[in-house]
C-alpha cells in the first residue's frame, strides 16, 4: 500500500480534463470576485488617457 501511495505522488503525467476544469473554475471565481474593482480601475485609466489626449490636442490647436 505504501508503494502505491508513493508511486501515485511521483506520477508526473500531464493534466487531465478534471484539472483543467478546476483551473477554469478557479479563474472564473477570481474574475467574478474582482469584476467591480477591475471595471472601476479600467474606467479610471481610460478616463485619464482620454483627458490627457484632449488636453494634448487642445494645446496643439492653440499653437
C-alpha positions as CSV (number, residue, x, y, z in Angstrom):
1,X,0.0,0.0,0.0
2,X,2.8,2.4,0.9
3,X,4.4,1.7,-2.5
4,X,1.2,2.6,-4.3
5,X,0.9,5.9,-2.5
6,X,4.5,6.8,-3.3
7,X,4.0,5.8,-6.9
8,X,0.9,8.0,-7.1
9,X,2.7,11.0,-5.6
10,X,5.6,10.6,-8.0
11,X,3.4,10.3,-11.1
12,X,4.0,13.5,-13.2
13,X,1.9,12.8,-16.3
14,X,0.1,15.7,-18.0
15,X,-3.0,17.3,-16.7
16,X,-6.4,15.6,-17.0
17,X,-9.6,17.3,-18.1
18,X,-10.6,17.4,-14.4
19,X,-7.6,19.5,-13.5
20,X,-8.3,21.9,-16.4
21,X,-12.0,22.2,-15.3
22,X,-10.8,23.0,-11.8
23,X,-8.4,25.6,-13.1
24,X,-11.1,27.3,-15.2
25,X,-13.4,27.3,-12.2
26,X,-10.9,29.0,-10.0
27,X,-10.1,31.6,-12.6
28,X,-13.8,32.3,-13.2
29,X,-14.3,32.7,-9.4
30,X,-11.4,35.2,-9.2
31,X,-12.8,37.2,-12.2
32,X,-16.3,37.4,-10.7
33,X,-15.0,38.3,-7.3
34,X,-12.9,41.3,-8.6
35,X,-15.0,42.3,-11.6
36,X,-16.3,45.5,-10.0
37,X,-12.9,46.6,-8.9
38,X,-11.3,45.9,-12.3
39,X,-14.2,47.7,-14.1
40,X,-13.7,50.8,-11.9
41,X,-9.9,50.8,-12.4
42,X,-10.1,50.3,-16.1
43,X,-12.6,53.1,-16.3
44,X,-10.3,55.4,-14.3
45,X,-7.4,54.5,-16.6
46,X,-9.5,55.1,-19.7
47,X,-10.8,58.5,-18.4
48,X,-7.2,59.5,-17.6
49,X,-6.0,58.6,-21.1
50,X,-8.8,60.5,-22.8
51,X,-8.4,63.5,-20.6
52,X,-4.7,63.7,-21.3
53,X,-5.4,63.2,-25.1
54,X,-7.9,66.0,-25.1
55,X,-5.6,68.4,-23.3
56,X,-2.8,67.5,-25.7
57,X,-5.0,68.1,-28.7
58,X,-6.1,71.4,-27.2
59,X,-2.6,72.5,-26.8
60,X,-1.8,71.6,-30.4
61,X,-4.8,73.6,-31.7
62,X,-3.7,76.7,-29.7
63,X,-0.3,76.8,-31.3
